Amino acid sequence: MTDNNETPSKSAPLNRATDGPFDDSEANPVRPYIDLGGIKILPREGLNLRLEVEEQSKRIVAVGLDYADSSLQVQPFAAPRSGGLWDETRVQLRDQVKAQGGRVEEREGPLGKELLAEVPATAAEGSGLRLARFIGIDGPRWFLRGVIGGAGASDPDAATKVEDLFRSIVVVRGGSPMPPRDLIPLKMPATPGSA
């Protein structure tokens, strides 16, 4: 028997615990991760990392990764222990894209359900629509959202490389209580040689 208040199920590939994205408790401790607080990134050849900072609060709100002629923006969020956030987040994203005059379709991707969207380009990108893929995975007490742009949004070879990058991310939820949907705090990586 179910009621309307049932917890949304988690949306993640069955092999998430072995193939990623990983929970901090599942990550290989000897790998040389770049520690960004709420997430850890495995360095790889050709990977460029950008931190996206909110102007007013100076808080890091997302990590941008440029790789394989693609961009991948990632954000880790706190999630309830029992349920997931991706199903609900997809609906919100779909509405947002449509409200901005874009087009969006839901499809089954290599990581589960995803949104393929044509979103209005920013002023810097020129006019017209640009393609973006919204991906998300629910983990234990966290939710990792990604937005893929550039070649990874349409080219299958680049897409595979970016999906592999997304799956190599480690989410560090931490033990402190956080309301679901709160951004897990991100920080600047330590510079080599500093403690």
N, C-alpha and C positions, 0 to 999 in steps of 0.2 A: 504494500500500500504506500502511495506517495501523496504528498500534499504540495501545494503551491510554494511552500517555503523551503523546499528541499535545497540542499547545498549544491551549487553547480559542480559538475564533475571536472576533474583535472583533464586538460588537453595536452598530451605529450606523446611522443613516439614510445612504443613499448620498450625500446632499448635505450631510453634516455639515461638511465643510471650507468650503463656501460659505454655509451657512445656520445653522451653529452646532450646539451649543456649539463655540467656537473654541479652538484652541491659540494660545498667545501669539504664535507666529510668523505666524498667519493674521489676527490682529486689526488693525483700522484704527488706526494709531498716533495719529491726530489726534482720536479720539473722547474725550470727557471721562469716562473710566471712574473709578469709585471703586475704589481699589486696596486689596484685603484680603489681599494676600500671594499665597496659592495660587489665588485667583480675583479677577477684576475684574468689577464689575457696572456696567452702563450705567444711569445715573439716568433715571428717567422719572416723569411726573406720577402722583401717587397711590401711589408705591412707598415702603414703610416697611421699613427694614432693622434687623434685630436680630442680635447676635452671641451665640451660645450657648456659654457657658463651663463647663467641667468644674469642679465645686466644689473638688476636692482639688488638682489641678495648676494651676488658674487658666488652663488652656490653652483657646484658642478651638477648639471641636470641630465647629461647624457655623455656617452663616449662614442666618438665617431671613429670608424676604422676604414681606411682606404686600402683596398686590396683587389687585385685581379680586375683592374679597370672598373671597379665598383665601389660603392660606399655602403657601409653598414653602420647604422646608428643603433646603439643598444641602451636599454634602461632596465635596471632590476627593481622590482617592486616587492614589498612585503605582501604575503598572501595568507589566507587562513590555513590552518593545518589540514583541515578536512577537504576543502574544495579548491577550485581553481578560478582564475580571473579571465582567461583567454576568451571564452565564449562570450562573456559580457562585453569585454573590451572590443572584440570584433564588431559588435553591433554599434558601439559608440563611434568607432573609427569609420565605419561605413556611412553613418549619418553625417559625420564631420566632412568627409570627402565630398558627399553629395551637396552639402550646404555650401561648400567652396566652389561648386560648379564642376566638380570632377566626376569621373565615372569609376565604378568599382564593381568587381565581381568576386564572389567567394569561390574558392576551388580547393581541391585536395592537393597538397604539395608534399614534398619529401619529408617535411617535419609535421605533417598533419594539416588541418584546415589553415588556410592563409587567405589574405585579400590581395588581389591584383588590382591596382588602382592607377588611373590616369589623373594626376593632380595638376592644378595650374602651376606653371613654372614660376620661380621667384624672379624678381627684376634682374638679378645678376645672370640668370640662365636664359633670359630672352623670353619671348612670348610663347604661347602654345601650352601643350600638356606634356608632362614628363611621367614616365612609368615608374611606379614604386610597388614593392611587395612588402606587405606587413605580415610578419611572422611572430609567433608567440609560443612559449612553452611554459607550462606549469610544473614547478618542481616542489620539493618538500618545503612548505612555508614561504615560497617565493614564486614570482612570475617574471620571466625574462622576455622583454619585447624587443623586436628588431625591425628596422625599416631598411630594405635593400633598394639602392638606386644604382644608376649606371648600367654597365653590361650585365650585372648579376640579376637585373630585373627581367631580362629577356633572352640573354644568351645562355643556353644550357650548360656550356663548359664553365663559364664564369660563375653561374649560379651554383654549381656543384662546389666550387672553391670557396665561395662566400658562405654557403650552408655549412661546410666543413669548419670554417673559421667560427661561425656562430656556435657550432656544437662543441668547440674546444674551450669555450668560455666557462669559467668557474664562478658560481654565484656564492658570495659570502654573506649569508643572511644575518649572522650574529645571533646572540642569545637574548638580546634585550627585546621587550615587547614593543611591537609597532602596529599601528592600525593597518588593516589590509588596504592596499592601493597606495600606501606611502612609498615614496622613492627611497630605496635603501641608500644610505649616504655613500657618495663617491668622493675620492680624494686624489690629489696629485700623486703621481708615483714618486717614490724616493729616488733621488739621483744616485747613480752608482758610486759607491764609496761612502755614502752616508748611512748611518745606522737606522 
